[in-house]
Amino acid sequence: MIFLRKLSRLSVRIAGGCVLLCAAAIGIEVVMRRLFGLSLGGVDEISSYVFATGVAWSLAFTLLERAHIRIDLLYEQMPARARFAADLLGLLSLLVVSVVLLQQAAQVACTSWIFGTRSNTPLGVALWVPQLIWVAGLLFFTLCQLALLIALLRLARAGRIAHSGHLTGIRTHSEETEDYMSQRNTECQ
């Protein structure tokens, strides 16, 4: 699990850096068009590929950090068994959706590869390239879900369902406060 967390942290940093580079390129493009009537060409196309692949590669980080948006109105009030059941149901539901999405994305990438599909733009990008990066991100996300499911089932088998929330549950208010305070202390140093 530690390796997956490190890889997810690296992937989200790379994705974020790429999005920032795209934002800078778009800003430069806007200024160049306004002042000089020139264009870099293809910035909008490349940024759309970067955004799609960046989101796919960031999903695993969000999952492992338990940062997906969920409604926690009753979660903290529920008994441990009910929380475990909710966490398991949520993870299984997400896994089903991810597997379907991964299968469809892989099919799209394979079709683009087989037919040699290119973007209908001056860049003429071979579409299988960004699609393959997108599929790889979705695959990593799905593998992280499987790893969490295995870890969750091991906790259940060991009779430690109360600890499952630290893997897949909603972050408690105290955890959020602890993280905020540790970030603040780091910033102050």
C-alpha positions as CSV (number, residue, x, y, z in Angstrom):
1,M,0.0,0.0,0.0
2,I,2.9,2.3,0.7
3,F,4.2,1.9,-2.9
4,L,0.7,2.8,-4.2
5,R,0.5,5.9,-2.1
6,K,3.9,7.1,-3.2
7,L,3.1,6.4,-6.9
8,S,-0.2,8.2,-6.5
9,R,1.4,11.2,-4.9
10,L,4.0,11.3,-7.7
11,S,1.3,11.0,-10.4
12,V,-0.8,13.8,-8.9
13,R,2.2,16.1,-8.7
14,I,3.1,15.4,-12.4
15,A,-0.6,15.9,-13.4
16,G,-0.8,19.1,-11.5
17,G,2.5,20.4,-13.0
18,C,1.3,19.6,-16.5
19,V,-2.0,21.4,-15.8
20,L,0.0,24.4,-14.6
21,L,2.2,24.3,-17.8
22,C,-1.0,24.2,-19.9
23,A,-2.4,27.2,-18.0
24,A,0.8,29.1,-18.6
25,A,0.7,28.2,-22.3
26,I,-2.9,29.3,-22.6
27,G,-2.1,32.6,-20.9
28,I,0.9,33.1,-23.3
29,E,-1.4,32.2,-26.3
30,V,-4.0,34.8,-25.2
31,V,-1.4,37.5,-24.8
32,M,0.3,36.6,-28.1
33,R,-3.1,36.7,-30.0
34,R,-4.1,40.0,-28.4
35,L,-0.8,41.8,-28.9
36,F,0.7,40.2,-32.0
37,G,-2.1,38.3,-33.7
38,L,0.0,35.1,-33.4
39,S,-0.9,31.7,-32.1
40,L,1.1,28.9,-30.7
41,G,-1.3,26.4,-32.3
42,G,-2.7,23.4,-30.7
43,V,-2.6,24.6,-27.1
44,D,-6.3,24.0,-26.6
45,E,-6.1,20.5,-28.0
46,I,-3.0,19.5,-25.9
47,S,-4.5,21.0,-22.8
48,S,-7.7,18.9,-23.2
49,Y,-5.5,15.8,-23.4
50,V,-3.6,16.9,-20.3
51,F,-6.7,17.6,-18.4
52,A,-8.3,14.2,-19.2
53,T,-5.2,12.2,-18.4
54,G,-4.4,14.4,-15.3
55,V,-7.8,13.6,-13.9
56,A,-7.4,9.9,-14.5
57,W,-4.0,9.8,-12.8
58,S,-5.3,11.9,-9.9
59,L,-8.2,9.7,-9.0
60,A,-6.0,7.1,-7.2
61,F,-4.4,9.8,-5.0
62,T,-7.9,11.1,-4.1
63,L,-9.0,7.6,-3.3
64,L,-6.0,6.7,-1.2
65,E,-6.2,10.0,0.7
66,R,-9.9,9.4,1.3
67,A,-10.7,12.8,-0.3
68,H,-13.6,11.9,-2.6
69,I,-16.6,13.9,-1.8
70,R,-19.1,12.0,0.3
71,I,-22.0,12.9,2.5
72,D,-21.0,12.2,6.1
73,L,-24.1,13.4,7.9
74,L,-24.7,10.0,9.7
75,Y,-21.4,8.2,9.0
76,E,-19.7,9.2,12.3
77,Q,-22.8,8.3,14.3
78,M,-23.1,4.8,12.9
79,P,-21.7,1.7,14.7
80,A,-18.5,0.2,13.5
81,R,-20.2,-2.7,11.6
82,A,-22.5,-0.3,9.7
83,R,-19.6,2.0,8.8
84,F,-17.7,-1.0,7.6
85,A,-20.6,-2.1,5.5
86,A,-21.0,1.4,4.1
87,D,-17.3,1.6,3.3
88,L,-17.4,-1.9,1.6
89,L,-20.5,-1.0,-0.4
90,G,-19.0,2.3,-1.5
91,L,-15.7,0.7,-2.6
92,L,-17.4,-2.1,-4.4
93,S,-19.8,0.3,-6.2
94,L,-16.8,2.5,-7.2
95,L,-14.9,-0.5,-8.4
96,V,-17.8,-1.6,-10.6
97,V,-18.1,1.8,-12.2
98,S,-14.3,2.0,-12.6
99,V,-14.1,-1.4,-14.3
100,V,-16.8,-0.5,-16.8
101,L,-15.1,2.9,-17.5
102,L,-11.7,1.2,-17.9
103,Q,-13.1,-1.4,-20.3
104,Q,-14.8,1.3,-22.4
105,A,-11.7,3.5,-22.4
106,A,-9.5,0.6,-23.4
107,Q,-11.8,-0.2,-26.2
108,V,-11.7,3.4,-27.5
109,A,-7.9,3.4,-27.3
110,C,-7.7,0.0,-29.1
111,T,-10.1,1.2,-31.8
112,S,-8.0,4.4,-32.3
113,W,-4.8,2.2,-32.6
114,I,-6.4,-0.2,-35.1
115,F,-7.8,2.4,-37.4
116,G,-4.9,4.9,-36.9
117,T,-7.3,7.6,-35.9
118,R,-5.9,11.1,-35.7
119,S,-7.3,14.3,-34.3
120,N,-9.2,16.4,-36.8
121,T,-6.9,19.4,-36.1
122,P,-3.7,20.9,-37.6
123,L,-1.7,18.9,-35.0
124,G,-3.1,15.6,-36.3
125,V,-2.3,13.8,-33.0
126,A,-2.5,10.0,-33.1
127,L,-5.4,9.7,-30.6
128,W,-4.3,6.4,-29.2
129,V,-1.3,8.1,-27.5
130,P,-3.3,10.4,-25.1
131,Q,-6.0,7.7,-24.8
132,L,-3.4,5.1,-23.7
133,I,-2.1,7.5,-21.0
134,W,-5.8,8.0,-19.9
135,V,-6.4,4.3,-19.8
136,A,-3.2,3.8,-17.8
137,G,-4.4,6.3,-15.2
138,L,-7.8,4.6,-15.0
139,L,-6.0,1.2,-14.7
140,F,-3.9,2.5,-11.8
141,F,-7.1,3.8,-10.1
142,T,-8.8,0.4,-10.5
143,L,-5.7,-1.4,-9.1
144,C,-5.6,0.9,-6.1
145,Q,-9.3,0.1,-5.5
146,L,-8.5,-3.6,-5.6
147,A,-5.6,-3.2,-3.2
148,L,-7.9,-1.3,-0.8
149,L,-10.6,-4.0,-1.1
150,I,-8.1,-6.7,-0.2
151,A,-6.8,-4.7,2.7
152,L,-10.4,-4.1,3.9
153,L,-11.3,-7.8,3.7
154,R,-8.1,-8.7,5.6
155,L,-9.2,-6.4,8.4
156,A,-12.6,-8.0,8.4
157,R,-11.1,-11.4,8.6
158,A,-8.9,-10.4,11.4
159,G,-11.9,-9.0,13.3
160,R,-10.6,-5.4,13.1
161,I,-13.5,-3.8,11.3
162,A,-13.3,-0.7,13.5
163,H,-10.0,0.1,11.8
164,S,-11.4,0.0,8.3
165,G,-12.3,3.6,8.4
166,H,-8.6,4.6,8.3
167,L,-8.4,2.9,4.9
168,T,-11.6,3.7,3.1
169,G,-13.9,5.6,5.4
170,I,-14.8,9.2,5.4
171,R,-12.2,11.4,7.0
172,T,-13.4,12.5,10.4
173,H,-13.5,16.1,11.6
174,S,-10.7,15.4,14.0
175,E,-8.5,14.0,11.2
176,E,-9.3,17.0,9.0
177,T,-8.4,19.3,11.9
178,E,-5.1,17.4,12.6
179,D,-4.1,17.6,8.9
180,Y,-4.9,21.3,8.8
181,M,-2.9,22.0,12.0
182,S,0.1,19.9,10.8
183,Q,0.1,21.8,7.4
184,R,-0.1,25.1,9.3
185,N,2.8,24.2,11.5
186,T,4.8,23.2,8.5
187,E,4.1,26.5,6.8
188,C,5.1,28.5,9.9
189,Q,8.5,26.8,10.2
